[in-house]
Amino acid sequence: MTALDARLDQPLDLPCGLRLPNRLAKAALSEALADGGNDPDERLVTLCAGSQPP
């Protein structure tokens, strides 16, 4: 597969054998939901808990 063939919404098999269901990621700071130490706080945990696939 070349970079042109890759789609973000398709699974990606890593050399270690792990399969990623997609290549979309969300950083805690993108929603300003981190604490003073830049760690995710409960607001982000709550937000992400509702967005997990079944």
mmCIF file of the N, C-alpha and C atoms, coordinates in Angstrom:
data_MODEL
# 
_entry.id   MODEL 
# 
loop_
_atom_site.group_PDB 
_atom_site.id 
_atom_site.type_symbol 
_atom_site.label_atom_id 
_atom_site.label_alt_id 
_atom_site.label_comp_id 
_atom_site.label_asym_id 
_atom_site.label_entity_id 
_atom_site.label_seq_id 
_atom_site.pdbx_PDB_ins_code 
_atom_site.Cartn_x 
_atom_site.Cartn_y 
_atom_site.Cartn_z 
_atom_site.occupancy 
_atom_site.B_iso_or_equiv 
_atom_site.pdbx_formal_charge 
_atom_site.auth_seq_id 
_atom_site.auth_comp_id 
_atom_site.auth_asym_id 
_atom_site.auth_atom_id 
_atom_site.pdbx_PDB_model_num 
ATOM 1   N N  . MET A 1 1  ? 0.849   -1.183 0.000  1.00 0.00 ? 1  MET A N  1 
ATOM 2   C CA . MET A 1 1  ? 0.000   0.000  0.000  1.00 0.00 ? 1  MET A CA 1 
ATOM 3   C C  . MET A 1 1  ? 0.889   1.238  0.000  1.00 0.00 ? 1  MET A C  1 
ATOM 4   N N  . THR A 1 2  ? 0.593   2.171  -0.843 1.00 0.00 ? 2  THR A N  1 
ATOM 5   C CA . THR A 1 2  ? 1.325   3.432  -0.877 1.00 0.00 ? 2  THR A CA 1 
ATOM 6   C C  . THR A 1 2  ? 0.557   4.468  -0.082 1.00 0.00 ? 2  THR A C  1 
ATOM 7   N N  . ALA A 1 3  ? 1.195   5.596  0.161  1.00 0.00 ? 3  ALA A N  1 
ATOM 8   C CA . ALA A 1 3  ? 0.536   6.676  0.890  1.00 0.00 ? 3  ALA A CA 1 
ATOM 9   C C  . ALA A 1 3  ? -0.709  7.149  0.151  1.00 0.00 ? 3  ALA A C  1 
ATOM 10  N N  . LEU A 1 4  ? -0.688  7.083  -1.154 1.00 0.00 ? 4  LEU A N  1 
ATOM 11  C CA . LEU A 1 4  ? -1.853  7.507  -1.929 1.00 0.00 ? 4  LEU A CA 1 
ATOM 12  C C  . LEU A 1 4  ? -3.014  6.528  -1.792 1.00 0.00 ? 4  LEU A C  1 
ATOM 13  N N  . ASP A 1 5  ? -2.707  5.262  -1.511 1.00 0.00 ? 5  ASP A N  1 
ATOM 14  C CA . ASP A 1 5  ? -3.754  4.256  -1.343 1.00 0.00 ? 5  ASP A CA 1 
ATOM 15  C C  . ASP A 1 5  ? -4.370  4.286  0.047  1.00 0.00 ? 5  ASP A C  1 
ATOM 16  N N  . ALA A 1 6  ? -3.678  4.851  1.016  1.00 0.00 ? 6  ALA A N  1 
ATOM 17  C CA . ALA A 1 6  ? -4.121  4.826  2.411  1.00 0.00 ? 6  ALA A CA 1 
ATOM 18  C C  . ALA A 1 6  ? -5.319  5.742  2.621  1.00 0.00 ? 6  ALA A C  1 
ATOM 19  N N  . ARG A 1 7  ? -6.264  5.250  3.426  1.00 0.00 ? 7  ARG A N  1 
ATOM 20  C CA . ARG A 1 7  ? -7.426  6.061  3.801  1.00 0.00 ? 7  ARG A CA 1 
ATOM 21  C C  . ARG A 1 7  ? -7.472  6.132  5.319  1.00 0.00 ? 7  ARG A C  1 
ATOM 22  N N  . LEU A 1 8  ? -7.786  7.294  5.847  1.00 0.00 ? 8  LEU A N  1 
ATOM 23  C CA . LEU A 1 8  ? -7.804  7.482  7.296  1.00 0.00 ? 8  LEU A CA 1 
ATOM 24  C C  . LEU A 1 8  ? -8.873  6.660  7.987  1.00 0.00 ? 8  LEU A C  1 
ATOM 25  N N  . ASP A 1 9  ? -9.952  6.326  7.281  1.00 0.00 ? 9  ASP A N  1 
ATOM 26  C CA . ASP A 1 9  ? -11.049 5.600  7.912  1.00 0.00 ? 9  ASP A CA 1 
ATOM 27  C C  . ASP A 1 9  ? -10.936 4.082  7.761  1.00 0.00 ? 9  ASP A C  1 
ATOM 28  N N  . GLN A 1 10 ? -9.825  3.608  7.212  1.00 0.00 ? 10 GLN A N  1 
ATOM 29  C CA . GLN A 1 10 ? -9.617  2.179  7.020  1.00 0.00 ? 10 GLN A CA 1 
ATOM 30  C C  . GLN A 1 10 ? -8.627  1.642  8.049  1.00 0.00 ? 10 GLN A C  1 
ATOM 31  N N  . PRO A 1 11 ? -8.745  0.360  8.409  1.00 0.00 ? 11 PRO A N  1 
ATOM 32  C CA . PRO A 1 11 ? -7.794  -0.228 9.361  1.00 0.00 ? 11 PRO A CA 1 
ATOM 33  C C  . PRO A 1 11 ? -6.360  -0.158 8.844  1.00 0.00 ? 11 PRO A C  1 
ATOM 34  N N  . LEU A 1 12 ? -5.427  -0.117 9.796  1.00 0.00 ? 12 LEU A N  1 
ATOM 35  C CA . LEU A 1 12 ? -4.007  -0.101 9.473  1.00 0.00 ? 12 LEU A CA 1 
ATOM 36  C C  . LEU A 1 12 ? -3.329  -1.173 10.307 1.00 0.00 ? 12 LEU A C  1 
ATOM 37  N N  . ASP A 1 13 ? -2.661  -2.123 9.657  1.00 0.00 ? 13 ASP A N  1 
ATOM 38  C CA . ASP A 1 13 ? -1.919  -3.174 10.343 1.00 0.00 ? 13 ASP A CA 1 
ATOM 39  C C  . ASP A 1 13 ? -0.494  -2.698 10.590 1.00 0.00 ? 13 ASP A C  1 
ATOM 40  N N  . LEU A 1 14 ? -0.081  -2.699 11.867 1.00 0.00 ? 14 LEU A N  1 
ATOM 41  C CA . LEU A 1 14 ? 1.271   -2.291 12.232 1.00 0.00 ? 14 LEU A CA 1 
ATOM 42  C C  . LEU A 1 14 ? 2.215   -3.487 12.161 1.00 0.00 ? 14 LEU A C  1 
ATOM 43  N N  . PRO A 1 15 ? 3.506   -3.245 11.987 1.00 0.00 ? 15 PRO A N  1 
ATOM 44  C CA . PRO A 1 15 ? 4.474   -4.340 11.920 1.00 0.00 ? 15 PRO A CA 1 
ATOM 45  C C  . PRO A 1 15 ? 4.467   -5.240 13.162 1.00 0.00 ? 15 PRO A C  1 
ATOM 46  N N  . CYS A 1 16 ? 4.074   -4.699 14.317 1.00 0.00 ? 16 CYS A N  1 
ATOM 47  C CA . CYS A 1 16 ? 4.056   -5.483 15.556 1.00 0.00 ? 16 CYS A CA 1 
ATOM 48  C C  . CYS A 1 16 ? 2.856   -6.425 15.620 1.00 0.00 ? 16 CYS A C  1 
ATOM 49  N N  . GLY A 1 17 ? 1.942   -6.334 14.656 1.00 0.00 ? 17 GLY A N  1 
ATOM 50  C CA . GLY A 1 17 ? 0.768   -7.201 14.634 1.00 0.00 ? 17 GLY A CA 1 
ATOM 51  C C  . GLY A 1 17 ? -0.499  -6.517 15.125 1.00 0.00 ? 17 GLY A C  1 
ATOM 52  N N  . LEU A 1 18 ? -0.373  -5.336 15.695 1.00 0.00 ? 18 LEU A N  1 
ATOM 53  C CA . LEU A 1 18 ? -1.538  -4.587 16.183 1.00 0.00 ? 18 LEU A CA 1 
ATOM 54  C C  . LEU A 1 18 ? -2.287  -3.992 15.007 1.00 0.00 ? 18 LEU A C  1 
ATOM 55  N N  . ARG A 1 19 ? -3.609  -4.020 15.060 1.00 0.00 ? 19 ARG A N  1 
ATOM 56  C CA . ARG A 1 19 ? -4.435  -3.423 14.002 1.00 0.00 ? 19 ARG A CA 1 
ATOM 57  C C  . ARG A 1 19 ? -5.154  -2.206 14.569 1.00 0.00 ? 19 ARG A C  1 
ATOM 58  N N  . LEU A 1 20 ? -4.942  -1.060 13.946 1.00 0.00 ? 20 LEU A N  1 
ATOM 59  C CA . LEU A 1 20 ? -5.645  0.158  14.320 1.00 0.00 ? 20 LEU A CA 1 
ATOM 60  C C  . LEU A 1 20 ? -6.913  0.248  13.474 1.00 0.00 ? 20 LEU A C  1 
ATOM 61  N N  . PRO A 1 21 ? -8.087  0.465  14.106 1.00 0.00 ? 21 PRO A N  1 
ATOM 62  C CA . PRO A 1 21 ? -9.327  0.512  13.330 1.00 0.00 ? 21 PRO A CA 1 
ATOM 63  C C  . PRO A 1 21 ? -9.389  1.709  12.383 1.00 0.00 ? 21 PRO A C  1 
ATOM 64  N N  . ASN A 1 22 ? -8.693  2.775  12.724 1.00 0.00 ? 22 ASN A N  1 
ATOM 65  C CA . ASN A 1 22 ? -8.589  3.947  11.856 1.00 0.00 ? 22 ASN A CA 1 
ATOM 66  C C  . ASN A 1 22 ? -7.381  4.758  12.315 1.00 0.00 ? 22 ASN A C  1 
ATOM 67  N N  . ARG A 1 23 ? -7.107  5.841  11.651 1.00 0.00 ? 23 ARG A N  1 
ATOM 68  C CA . ARG A 1 23 ? -5.950  6.660  12.023 1.00 0.00 ? 23 ARG A CA 1 
ATOM 69  C C  . ARG A 1 23 ? -6.369  8.058  12.418 1.00 0.00 ? 23 ARG A C  1 
ATOM 70  N N  . LEU A 1 24 ? -7.454  8.147  13.117 1.00 0.00 ? 24 LEU A N  1 
ATOM 71  C CA . LEU A 1 24 ? -7.938  9.428  13.611 1.00 0.00 ? 24 LEU A CA 1 
ATOM 72  C C  . LEU A 1 24 ? -7.624  9.510  15.097 1.00 0.00 ? 24 LEU A C  1 
ATOM 73  N N  . ALA A 1 25 ? -7.126  10.630 15.547 1.00 0.00 ? 25 ALA A N  1 
ATOM 74  C CA . ALA A 1 25 ? -6.769  10.798 16.954 1.00 0.00 ? 25 ALA A CA 1 
ATOM 75  C C  . ALA A 1 25 ? -7.224  12.164 17.430 1.00 0.00 ? 25 ALA A C  1 
ATOM 76  N N  . LYS A 1 26 ? -7.405  12.277 18.715 1.00 0.00 ? 26 LYS A N  1 
ATOM 77  C CA . LYS A 1 26 ? -7.847  13.534 19.306 1.00 0.00 ? 26 LYS A CA 1 
ATOM 78  C C  . LYS A 1 26 ? -6.971  13.830 20.511 1.00 0.00 ? 26 LYS A C  1 
ATOM 79  N N  . ALA A 1 27 ? -6.334  14.972 20.523 1.00 0.00 ? 27 ALA A N  1 
ATOM 80  C CA . ALA A 1 27 ? -5.473  15.362 21.633 1.00 0.00 ? 27 ALA A CA 1 
ATOM 81  C C  . ALA A 1 27 ? -6.289  16.082 22.696 1.00 0.00 ? 27 ALA A C  1 
ATOM 82  N N  . ALA A 1 28 ? -5.935  15.875 23.951 1.00 0.00 ? 28 ALA A N  1 
ATOM 83  C CA . ALA A 1 28 ? -6.653  16.504 25.059 1.00 0.00 ? 28 ALA A CA 1 
ATOM 84  C C  . ALA A 1 28 ? -6.650  18.024 24.939 1.00 0.00 ? 28 ALA A C  1 
ATOM 85  N N  . LEU A 1 29 ? -5.550  18.577 24.507 1.00 0.00 ? 29 LEU A N  1 
ATOM 86  C CA . LEU A 1 29 ? -5.440  20.034 24.444 1.00 0.00 ? 29 LEU A CA 1 
ATOM 87  C C  . LEU A 1 29 ? -6.251  20.642 23.311 1.00 0.00 ? 29 LEU A C  1 
ATOM 88  N N  . SER A 1 30 ? -6.683  19.835 22.346 1.00 0.00 ? 30 SER A N  1 
ATOM 89  C CA . SER A 1 30 ? -7.455  20.394 21.243 1.00 0.00 ? 30 SER A CA 1 
ATOM 90  C C  . SER A 1 30 ? -8.810  20.911 21.714 1.00 0.00 ? 30 SER A C  1 
ATOM 91  N N  . GLU A 1 31 ? -9.278  20.443 22.854 1.00 0.00 ? 31 GLU A N  1 
ATOM 92  C CA . GLU A 1 31 ? -10.537 20.917 23.425 1.00 0.00 ? 31 GLU A CA 1 
ATOM 93  C C  . GLU A 1 31 ? -10.306 21.718 24.702 1.00 0.00 ? 31 GLU A C  1 
ATOM 94  N N  . ALA A 1 32 ? -9.041  21.999 25.026 1.00 0.00 ? 32 ALA A N  1 
ATOM 95  C CA . ALA A 1 32 ? -8.675  22.701 26.260 1.00 0.00 ? 32 ALA A CA 1 
ATOM 96  C C  . ALA A 1 32 ? -9.241  21.973 27.472 1.00 0.00 ? 32 ALA A C  1 
ATOM 97  N N  . LEU A 1 33 ? -9.195  20.639 27.447 1.00 0.00 ? 33 LEU A N  1 
ATOM 98  C CA . LEU A 1 33 ? -9.717  19.829 28.545 1.00 0.00 ? 33 LEU A CA 1 
ATOM 99  C C  . LEU A 1 33 ? -8.582  19.121 29.266 1.00 0.00 ? 33 LEU A C  1 
ATOM 100 N N  . ALA A 1 34 ? -7.519  19.852 29.548 1.00 0.00 ? 34 ALA A N  1 
ATOM 101 C CA . ALA A 1 34 ? -6.388  19.318 30.297 1.00 0.00 ? 34 ALA A CA 1 
ATOM 102 C C  . ALA A 1 34 ? -6.198  20.155 31.554 1.00 0.00 ? 34 ALA A C  1 
ATOM 103 N N  . ASP A 1 35 ? -5.557  19.537 32.551 1.00 0.00 ? 35 ASP A N  1 
ATOM 104 C CA . ASP A 1 35 ? -5.300  20.275 33.782 1.00 0.00 ? 35 ASP A CA 1 
ATOM 105 C C  . ASP A 1 35 ? -4.003  21.081 33.639 1.00 0.00 ? 35 ASP A C  1 
ATOM 106 N N  . GLY A 1 36 ? -3.574  21.700 34.715 1.00 0.00 ? 36 GLY A N  1 
ATOM 107 C CA . GLY A 1 36 ? -2.372  22.534 34.679 1.00 0.00 ? 36 GLY A CA 1 
ATOM 108 C C  . GLY A 1 36 ? -1.114  21.779 34.309 1.00 0.00 ? 36 GLY A C  1 
ATOM 109 N N  . GLY A 1 37 ? -1.100  20.451 34.503 1.00 0.00 ? 37 GLY A N  1 
ATOM 110 C CA . GLY A 1 37 ? 0.049   19.634 34.138 1.00 0.00 ? 37 GLY A CA 1 
ATOM 111 C C  . GLY A 1 37 ? -0.073  19.047 32.744 1.00 0.00 ? 37 GLY A C  1 
ATOM 112 N N  . ASN A 1 38 ? -1.063  19.520 31.984 1.00 0.00 ? 38 ASN A N  1 
ATOM 113 C CA . ASN A 1 38 ? -1.338  19.049 30.618 1.00 0.00 ? 38 ASN A CA 1 
ATOM 114 C C  . ASN A 1 38 ? -1.798  17.596 30.558 1.00 0.00 ? 38 ASN A C  1 
ATOM 115 N N  . ASP A 1 39 ? -2.344  17.101 31.665 1.00 0.00 ? 39 ASP A N  1 
ATOM 116 C CA . ASP A 1 39 ? -2.940  15.768 31.682 1.00 0.00 ? 39 ASP A CA 1 
ATOM 117 C C  . ASP A 1 39 ? -4.442  15.906 31.466 1.00 0.00 ? 39 ASP A C  1 
ATOM 118 N N  . PRO A 1 40 ? -5.075  14.931 30.807 1.00 0.00 ? 40 PRO A N  1 
ATOM 119 C CA . PRO A 1 40 ? -6.523  15.015 30.605 1.00 0.00 ? 40 PRO A CA 1 
ATOM 120 C C  . PRO A 1 40 ? -7.253  15.057 31.950 1.00 0.00 ? 40 PRO A C  1 
ATOM 121 N N  . ASP A 1 41 ? -8.276  15.876 32.027 1.00 0.00 ? 41 ASP A N  1 
ATOM 122 C CA . ASP A 1 41 ? -9.054  15.913 33.266 1.00 0.00 ? 41 ASP A CA 1 
ATOM 123 C C  . ASP A 1 41 ? -10.369 15.159 33.078 1.00 0.00 ? 41 ASP A C  1 
ATOM 124 N N  . GLU A 1 42 ? -11.203 15.157 34.093 1.00 0.00 ? 42 GLU A N  1 
ATOM 125 C CA . GLU A 1 42 ? -12.446 14.381 34.069 1.00 0.00 ? 42 GLU A CA 1 
ATOM 126 C C  . GLU A 1 42 ? -13.383 14.795 32.937 1.00 0.00 ? 42 GLU A C  1 
ATOM 127 N N  . ARG A 1 43 ? -13.343 16.051 32.521 1.00 0.00 ? 43 ARG A N  1 
ATOM 128 C CA . ARG A 1 43 ? -14.205 16.495 31.425 1.00 0.00 ? 43 ARG A CA 1 
ATOM 129 C C  . ARG A 1 43 ? -13.855 15.759 30.134 1.00 0.00 ? 43 ARG A C  1 
ATOM 130 N N  . LEU A 1 44 ? -12.561 15.570 29.880 1.00 0.00 ? 44 LEU A N  1 
ATOM 131 C CA . LEU A 1 44 ? -12.158 14.855 28.678 1.00 0.00 ? 44 LEU A CA 1 
ATOM 132 C C  . LEU A 1 44 ? -12.494 13.366 28.790 1.00 0.00 ? 44 LEU A C  1 
ATOM 133 N N  . VAL A 1 45 ? -12.305 12.797 29.972 1.00 0.00 ? 45 VAL A N  1 
ATOM 134 C CA . VAL A 1 45 ? -12.651 11.392 30.176 1.00 0.00 ? 45 VAL A CA 1 
ATOM 135 C C  . VAL A 1 45 ? -14.139 11.191 29.897 1.00 0.00 ? 45 VAL A C  1 
ATOM 136 N N  . THR A 1 46 ? -14.971 12.088 30.397 1.00 0.00 ? 46 THR A N  1 
ATOM 137 C CA . THR A 1 46 ? -16.402 12.010 30.177 1.00 0.00 ? 46 THR A CA 1 
ATOM 138 C C  . THR A 1 46 ? -16.741 12.169 28.687 1.00 0.00 ? 46 THR A C  1 
ATOM 139 N N  . LEU A 1 47 ? -16.111 13.124 28.039 1.00 0.00 ? 47 LEU A N  1 
ATOM 140 C CA . LEU A 1 47 ? -16.349 13.350 26.610 1.00 0.00 ? 47 LEU A CA 1 
ATOM 141 C C  . LEU A 1 47 ? -15.966 12.134 25.789 1.00 0.00 ? 47 LEU A C  1 
ATOM 142 N N  . CYS A 1 48 ? -14.805 11.559 26.050 1.00 0.00 ? 48 CYS A N  1 
ATOM 143 C CA . CYS A 1 48 ? -14.323 10.421 25.272 1.00 0.00 ? 48 CYS A CA 1 
ATOM 144 C C  . CYS A 1 48 ? -15.109 9.151  25.579 1.00 0.00 ? 48 CYS A C  1 
ATOM 145 N N  . ALA A 1 49 ? -15.590 9.010  26.787 1.00 0.00 ? 49 ALA A N  1 
ATOM 146 C CA . ALA A 1 49 ? -16.366 7.809  27.151 1.00 0.00 ? 49 ALA A CA 1 
ATOM 147 C C  . ALA A 1 49 ? -17.640 7.735  26.310 1.00 0.00 ? 49 ALA A C  1 
ATOM 148 N N  . GLY A 1 50 ? -18.188 8.869  25.946 1.00 0.00 ? 50 GLY A N  1 
ATOM 149 C CA . GLY A 1 50 ? -19.395 8.892  25.138 1.00 0.00 ? 50 GLY A CA 1 
ATOM 150 C C  . GLY A 1 50 ? -19.146 8.735  23.655 1.00 0.00 ? 50 GLY A C  1 
ATOM 151 N N  . SER A 1 51 ? -17.881 8.762  23.215 1.00 0.00 ? 51 SER A N  1 
ATOM 152 C CA . SER A 1 51 ? -17.589 8.691  21.791 1.00 0.00 ? 51 SER A CA 1 
ATOM 153 C C  . SER A 1 51 ? -16.917 7.379  21.381 1.00 0.00 ? 51 SER A C  1 
ATOM 154 N N  . GLN A 1 52 ? -16.837 6.416  22.287 1.00 0.00 ? 52 GLN A N  1 
ATOM 155 C CA . GLN A 1 52 ? -16.218 5.127  21.966 1.00 0.00 ? 52 GLN A CA 1 
ATOM 156 C C  . GLN A 1 52 ? -17.170 4.280  21.136 1.00 0.00 ? 52 GLN A C  1 
ATOM 157 N N  . PRO A 1 53 ? -16.647 3.613  20.137 1.00 0.00 ? 53 PRO A N  1 
ATOM 158 C CA . PRO A 1 53 ? -17.515 2.718  19.350 1.00 0.00 ? 53 PRO A CA 1 
ATOM 159 C C  . PRO A 1 53 ? -17.957 1.534  20.196 1.00 0.00 ? 53 PRO A C  1 
ATOM 160 N N  . PRO A 1 54 ? -19.116 0.964  19.882 1.00 0.00 ? 54 PRO A N  1 
ATOM 161 C CA . PRO A 1 54 ? -19.603 -0.165 20.679 1.00 0.00 ? 54 PRO A CA 1 
ATOM 162 C C  . PRO A 1 54 ? -18.728 -1.389 20.538 1.00 0.00 ? 54 PRO A C  1 
# 
